[in-house]
Amino acid sequence: MKIQVLLTGNEIMSGDIVDSNSSMMADLFSKYGWRIARKVTVGDEMETLVEEIRSLSSNSDVLIINGGLGPTVDDLTAQAMAEASGQPLAIHPDAMAHLETWCGRRQIQINDANRKQTLLPKGCAILANETGSAVGIQMELNGCLVYATPGVPSELRWMLRHEVLPQLLKHFPSGSVETRRLLVFGSGESTLQQLISNQYPDWPDSIELGFRASMPALEVKLTTRAANSDELDTWQQRLIDDIFQDCYIANAPNSLAQATIDALYREQLHVATAESCTGGMIASQLTDIPGASQVFEAGWVTYSNAMKQSQLGVPAGDLEHFGAVSEPVARAMAEGAKRHSGADISVAVTGIAGPDGGSEQKPVGTVWIALATPEETHCYALQVPFERSMFRRWVSACCLDLIRRAALGLTLQPRYLARFQNH
Amino acid sequence: MKIQVLLTGNEIMSGDIVDSNSSMMADLFSKYGWRIARKVTVGDEMETLVEEIRSLSSNSDVLIINGGLGPTVDDLTAQAMAEASGQPLAIHPDAMAHLETWCGRRQIQINDANRKQTLLPKGCAILANETGSAVGIQMELNGCLVYATPGVPSELRWMLRHEVLPQLLKHFPSGSVETRRLLVFGSGESTLQQLISNQYPDWPDSIELGFRASMPALEVKLTTRAANSDELDTWQQRLIDDIFQDCYIANAPNSLAQATIDALYREQLHVATAESCTGGMIASQLTDIPGASQVFEAGWVTYSNAMKQSQLGVPAGDLEHFGAVSEPVARAMAEGAKRHSGADISVAVTGIAGPDGGSEQKPVGTVWIALATPEETHCYALQVPFERSMFRRWVSACCLDLIRRAALGLTLQPRYLARFQNH
């Protein structure tokens, strides 16, 4: 079964709107083993629309048109379908009945703009719309099943589930597909790809392997027909055991922050944060997770030296002798946060995110991280070569990972740190 | 000039990723009066890619291909371009030089996966990439200028500006277009639309008006041919004076956080934050702005009652009598943060982000905000009806706006708060 999608609308072409409707379709269809083969996006121009509907319907089994069903003059889908199929437009009695009910329930009068929405190509069927005034349109054209659907996401979602999907399931076989998304932190796409091809010359054809940068982490995706679900489990476990090891974070949709909270919760440990250059981002990511209050104790954002002293007890002498971006200061921040909050684990960051503030000895990108565990405090000097925003995101992710490792008793010298370490 | 775009990647077809790259292109091109005529999206399949490159290049002046330049086996763009143009793949010396510099700077070895990125169609030119290992590819095919660009948004952004755009400007006339994007916080799209049409029956045809939700703010976009640039200034000022008033934040790309930092800097005021339910998000957004250290003094993330007492001096009695989510506690948090940091302005938030933790008296969505100015402390009881993640973003934005208002001496009872106020 070949599915193509035609997305219409000047607002998608101009970049004012980002299309997420086609993702919604792909996501729903993938559960039935169906893929969208190709998507075409065009603006609101009659001639272009007619041409696309003709050509796409001539070489697909299913064509989903999205957008252009509204009441305004630039909503052209019904008219374009009429022209492409050589049928005249006529008031569709089912569409009119829907509109009367819809307006009646809202106690509004039917106006000309609404009435336009009942003018459909002769001989088509309608698709019910529970939440909007415009019905969808269904017709067969060039041997292809054509479905015109609304652009409003909530209306599309309902119509896909309740109208389009049941019809497709009657016409086409579905083979359900299983997917695993493995989140990995600390390994790049090209390194992993290389390791996997070296390690597994016998990687099975039935399991598709994909990568997605989910910066600063990486998502590795395994997909197979549901019949091979045991095989999928086996290969997922092999990848984790042989390749990812302690860089494996969780299966999506769980995030690194979620995995960190989960690890703390499982081990009944509490955490505190002391941030300078990350400015609260670590705390914010941790507390974004529902239930974080069970394990997150406190966070400090201490930008100035005065605050590092008064709030975290960093000795004035250390700030003076070594500067704010230094091992003794990072250590004192982490230990101060741990002591003042009574947490079991704490992390502290002090660095130079840029673009200004660097010096010859401590260039932009220099950062000290300190991780205080119940036993001892580990300090890391890193040189992180990313611009401000990515620098903050990477450093925050690295700190989350160190907390996760401390909670789970994994190595606190992960391989990936070596690349950034400043000796 | 007819521009078409070919977006490639299984991850866009499967719905794992929503394409925003083509919006970035459309947005940039629109400044020069250029529009994208049509976009085609396909997966990583060699035959399909070759066919699309051939057919799209045969009927456009410019074809931008996006994605598929990476190091992995499913990155097929270079090979597809070679096949479409009938040229063999060969190691491109410029691409190799780029890779050597790139790996050298990161002190990593070039591996086979990376080396694949230097295999380009013979006779092509490369497009520099400042931030990634893969260069872009430029060649002429069927009389069409073809540009292959990376899928990573930050790399694409750089390459569009520094490589693609200068080349296009050499080949094609630009009818330069001017755009203003006005960031507004506290007004919805339909309300503004209505106000504008009521206020200005004489709105000029030459200025196009658009809206884009940039949650939790709104972007109002004015576009015109450069010849009408004075007119644009006039109408922008009218909109601000008559309609947006103190809800106008800044012109994009400046953000609400940037406008807040700018306001503090202009007035030479320092700020501190005390966050419970927003968990550091306000501090993180403020410190994301370069130069924030000039005005940001300190932030506390005090989740537990114990930390609210010990770090911010919230009286135990208030916590006991009124609960953590209450006016006296919010007030004490803000005043404690201000006192302990010596800041001029501080903001405190305590609330119930959900999904759990609500009660009959204080349901999920209940939040107290306190704003301490040099003169006095203002407290706000709100009921914010969004789910956890949007709740945190909206509350953080609202706090940034209150700090901005306090710094600029604007009203501290903005109209939009009434909608959420709990009385």
Interface residues (C-beta under 8 A of the other chain):
Chain A: E11 M13 S14 G15 D16 I17 V18 D19 S20 S22 S23 M24 M25 A26 D27 S30 R35 I36 A37 R38 K39 V40 T41 V42 G43 T48 E189 S190 T191 Q193 Q194 G210 F211 R212 A213 K221 T273 E275 C277 T278 G279 G280 M281 I282 A283 S284 L286 T287 D288 P290 G291 A292 S293 F296 E297 A298 G299 W300 V301 T302 Y303 S304 A306 M307 S310 Q311 H340 S341 G342 G354 P355 D356 G357 P385 R388 S389 M390 R392 R419
Chain B: N10 E11 M13 S14 G15 D16 I17 V18 D19 S20 S22 S23 M24 M25 A26 D27 S30 R35 I36 A37 R38 K39 V40 T41 V42 G43 T48 G70 P71 T72 V73 D74 R105 R106 Q107 I108 N111 D112 A113 N114 S133 V152 S154 G210 R212 K221 T273 E275 C277 T278 G279 G280 M281 I282 A283 S284 L286 T287 D288 P290 G291 A292 S293 F296 E297 A298 G299 W300 V301 T302 Y303 S304 A306 M307 S310 Q311 H340 S341 G342 G354 P355 D356 G357 R388 S389 R392
